[in-house]
Amino acid sequence: MSWALVYLLAGVCSWGGTSLYRQWAIKVNILDHPTNRGSHTVATPRGGGIVFVFVISVFSVALALLGYVSCLLYTSDAADDMQCV
């Protein structure tokens, strides 16, 4: 399996999923409206990063089920490294 293909597929899924989420968020009014303290000048959809987390989680579990357990271990190990020591 080519890892470049896996990363490319994950990137395409993230990009497409974020695009679909953005359209849905605008439709149901999940927007960050501009305020004096904010950095936005126009209403901006919120929560698009959740798509990235979902895609990475799905790919990690799928790779683990296919026998690439090290990918799942790396993901949990990276989360462990982010904790304050």
Protein Blocks (a to p, Z undefined) as FASTA:
>chain_A
ZZklmmmmmmmmmmmmmmmmmmmmmmnopacdddfklmbfbdcdehklmmmmmmmmmmmm
mmmmnopamlmmmmmmmmmmmpcZZ
